Amino acid sequence: MTFPDVISKWPNAGELARDIKLNRGAVKQWRRRCSIPPEYWLEIESAARRRGIEGVTVFVLAEIAMAHGRQTTAA
């Protein structure tokens, strides 16, 4: 799984953005960059749980980041 795969679990970028109270453009940038900043992982996990989306947890997001050699903590 990749970060764009996680984002694709929502109907569209706007729905994810709305769920985590962020603008749609930011989520679209995440998809283009294949990255989701760690400071949003808890909100994304909570939003997935509220929607009944399975397989989106902080642990999974951290595994994706580690698999792609990305830092797992906020700077």
N, C-alpha and C positions, 0 to 999 in steps of 0.2 A: 504494500500500500504506500501511496505517496501523499503529500499534502494536497495536491489537486484532487486526488481520490476522496479525501476527507471532505473537502469543500463540495464535491459533486454529490455527496450524500443528501444535501439540501436541494430543494427544487431549483434554486438558482442562487447566485451570489447575493442578491438583494435580500432573500429570505434569511440567509445566515447572518448577514450584516444586521438586519432588523433584530434577530434573536439575541445578538450580543451588543446591540446598541452602538453600532459603528456604521460608517458610511459604506455604501456599496463599492465605491472606487477602491477602498482599502482592501476589501476582500478580493476584488478582481486582480489587484496587484499581487496579492499573496499567491493567487493561482498562477499568474505569469511568472513569478519568481520561484515557484515551487517551494514556498516557505510560509510558515505561520509563526509569528513572533510568540515566544514562550509566555509572555505576559497575558496572552489571550486564551491559553490552553484550558484553564479552569472554566472560563465562561463558555467555551466551545463544548467542553464535556457536559456542562450543565444544560446547555441548549439542546444537545443531542439527546440527553436523557428526557427532557421535557417533550421532545418530538417523538420519542420512541425509536431513535436511530441507534442501532447497535454498533459496537466496535469502535466507538470514538471515546477514548479515555485519555487522560494525561499520560498514562503509561504508554499507550499506543503512539501518541504524538511524540513522546520522547524517543521511542524506538525508531520512528521515522527519521527524526532529526539525527540521531546517532548513526543510522545507516547511511545517511548522506553527508556525514562528517560535519554537521552543524552543531554550534554551541547550544546546549540545553538550558542555559540559565540566562536571564536578562542581564544586559551589560549595565 
